[in-house]
Amino acid sequence: MIANLHAEFELLLWVRDFGAAHARLFPPGSEGARLLAEIATTVDVLTRYAAFTELNALIEKLQRAIPVTHRLQGAAVAGKSTGGGNC
């Protein structure tokens, strides 16, 4: 399934790039120009979502790698060393 999603995304990228390279063939306001604009927007949204998802996965991985007790102890030590820990 992931391979299919990747292939579909690659196709959307190809169509977006084709539309950008041949924009003169699609007059402003035409159905083709509208559809290509929607595809470009969709690619942008999917790209940002993928980056966000990858970042969240990395954060979760790091959080699992650093035990909570160590993070809490580190925060407590940092609070004491700054004179009370009030922000």
C-alpha positions as CSV (number, residue, x, y, z in Angstrom):
1,M,0.0,0.0,0.0
2,I,2.8,2.4,0.8
3,A,4.4,1.7,-2.6
4,N,1.0,2.6,-4.2
5,L,0.8,5.9,-2.2
6,H,4.3,6.7,-3.2
7,A,3.6,6.0,-6.9
8,E,0.5,8.2,-6.7
9,F,2.4,11.0,-5.1
10,E,5.1,10.8,-7.7
11,L,2.4,11.0,-10.4
12,L,1.0,14.1,-8.8
13,L,4.5,15.6,-8.7
14,W,4.9,14.9,-12.4
15,V,1.5,16.5,-13.3
16,R,2.3,19.5,-11.1
17,D,5.7,19.9,-12.8
18,F,4.2,19.4,-16.3
19,G,1.6,22.1,-15.5
20,A,4.3,24.5,-14.4
21,A,6.5,23.8,-17.4
22,H,3.6,24.2,-19.9
23,A,1.5,26.9,-18.1
24,R,1.2,28.8,-21.4
25,L,-1.0,25.9,-22.7
26,F,-3.5,26.4,-20.0
27,P,-5.1,29.9,-20.2
28,P,-5.9,31.6,-16.8
29,G,-9.5,30.7,-15.8
30,S,-9.6,27.5,-17.9
31,E,-10.6,24.2,-16.5
32,G,-7.1,22.9,-17.1
33,A,-5.5,25.8,-15.2
34,R,-7.9,25.4,-12.3
35,L,-7.2,21.7,-12.1
36,L,-3.4,22.2,-12.2
37,A,-3.7,24.8,-9.5
38,E,-5.6,22.3,-7.3
39,I,-3.0,19.7,-8.0
40,A,-0.2,22.1,-7.1
41,T,-1.9,23.0,-3.9
42,T,-2.5,19.3,-3.0
43,V,1.1,18.5,-3.6
44,D,2.1,21.4,-1.3
45,V,-0.3,20.2,1.5
46,L,0.8,16.6,1.2
47,T,4.5,17.6,1.3
48,R,4.0,19.7,4.4
49,Y,1.9,16.9,6.0
50,A,4.7,14.4,5.2
51,A,7.3,16.6,6.8
52,F,5.1,17.2,9.9
53,T,4.5,13.4,10.2
54,E,8.2,12.6,9.9
55,L,9.1,15.3,12.5
56,N,6.5,13.9,14.9
57,A,7.8,10.4,14.4
58,L,11.3,11.6,15.1
59,I,10.1,13.4,18.2
60,E,8.3,10.3,19.5
61,K,11.4,8.2,18.8
62,L,13.6,10.6,20.8
63,Q,11.1,10.7,23.6
64,R,11.1,6.9,23.8
65,A,14.9,6.9,23.8
66,I,15.1,9.4,26.7
67,P,13.3,8.0,29.7
68,V,10.8,10.4,31.3
69,T,12.4,10.1,34.7
70,H,15.7,11.3,33.3
71,R,14.0,14.3,31.6
72,L,12.2,15.2,34.8
73,Q,15.3,14.9,36.9
74,G,17.2,17.0,34.4
75,A,14.5,19.7,34.5
76,A,14.6,19.6,38.4
77,V,18.3,20.0,38.4
78,A,18.1,22.8,35.9
79,G,15.5,24.5,38.1
80,K,17.6,24.3,41.2
81,S,20.7,25.6,39.4
82,T,18.9,28.7,38.2
83,G,17.7,29.7,41.6
84,G,14.2,28.3,41.9
85,G,13.1,27.3,38.4
86,N,10.4,30.0,38.0
87,C,10.1,31.0,34.4
